[in-house]
Amino acid sequence: MRAVLQRAERAEVRVDGLVVGHIARGWLVLLGVAKGDADADADSLAEKVLGLRAFPDEDGKMNRDVGESGGSILVVSQFTLLADCRKGRRPSFTEAADPGEAERLYERFVTNLRRTGIPAETGIFRADMRVELVNDGPVTFLLDSRREF
């Protein structure tokens, strides 16, 4: 699984003009599921997102995780994170998981976040979405469950 984490002052996702998920302070997570990803990938990636100390403490140092900062998480499915752009001009998506398995692992990832009590909202899987973000910092990280973070 691949995730792009963006520390957000606020973020929202719209489908057909309607807001389906929004957060104030926290993480916007763009999440892509690859062929061969398993439950362990969703579990370890969720744990990393929850524990990553990238929110400021009272001294302004990145020393707090999303829960300690009182933040929340917005997760948006993003199969294009698995694109291979090395050949030609058209991206190849052969490394992306099939939609059924991708949705199952996406939902598992979100369930893992919600179990902690930290508010977690989502877009709509496979929908055409519009994502709006005010990036705080800017602070952005790329995580890949196959690279041991």
C-alpha positions, -999 to 999 in steps of 0.1 A, spaced: 0 0 0 11 35 -7 0 66 11 6 103 7 1 120 40 -4 157 40 -7 176 73 -38 196 69 -51 228 85 -84 216 69 -94 192 41 -126 180 24 -137 157 -4 -167 163 -26 -187 139 -48 -212 154 -72 -208 188 -55 -217 174 -20 -192 173 8 -189 136 18 -159 139 42 -141 168 59 -117 175 87 -102 205 104 -66 198 117 -51 164 109 -40 142 81 -53 140 46 -43 105 35 -43 96 -2 -43 58 -2 -34 33 -30 -36 -4 -28 -12 -26 -49 -15 -61 -62 -3 -85 -35 -11 -62 -6 -26 -80 24 -43 -73 57 -8 -69 73 -1 -40 49 -33 -22 59 -27 -28 96 10 -17 96 3 14 75 -26 25 97 -4 21 128 23 42 111 -2 70 102 -15 71 137 19 71 154 38 94 131 50 124 152 47 152 128 24 177 146 40 205 166 43 205 204 43 237 226 78 245 213 68 242 177 88 209 172 72 180 153 68 159 183 31 149 185 11 123 167 -24 131 152 -42 119 183 -20 139 207 -26 170 186 -64 166 187 -65 160 150 -86 138 127 -80 119 94 -95 121 60 -88 91 38 -93 92 0 -87 62 -23 -61 70 -49 -52 41 -73 -31 65 -93 -4 63 -66 4 29 -82 10 43 -117 40 33 -136 51 63 -158 85 50 -169 75 41 -205 57 62 -230 33 90 -221 4 70 -208 6 58 -172 1 21 -166 -20 9 -137 -11 -28 -138 3 -27 -103 -29 -15 -87 -50 -41 -70 -83 -51 -85 -111 -29 -72 -128 -55 -50 -96 -63 -31 -85 -27 -30 -118 -16 -15 -116 -44 12 -81 -33 22 -91 4 21 -120 -3 44 -97 -23 67 -72 6 69 -100 30 78 -115 6 104 -80 4 120 -79 42 123 -114 44 137 -108 18 164 -85 42 182 -113 68 186 -96 93 164 -122 107 140 -116 94 105 -137 104 75 -135 91 39 -143 99 3 -164 74 -17 -144 45 -31 -142 46 -70 -161 79 -72 -149 109 -91 -139 131 -62 -128 167 -57 -103 171 -29 -96 204 -13 -67 209 12 -50 236 31 -16 220 37 -1 229 70 37 235 68 37 223 41 43 188 56 39 159 32 52 123 35 52 93 12 47 59 29 49 25 13 41 -6 34 66 -27 13 95 -4 22 93 -7 60 86 30 61 
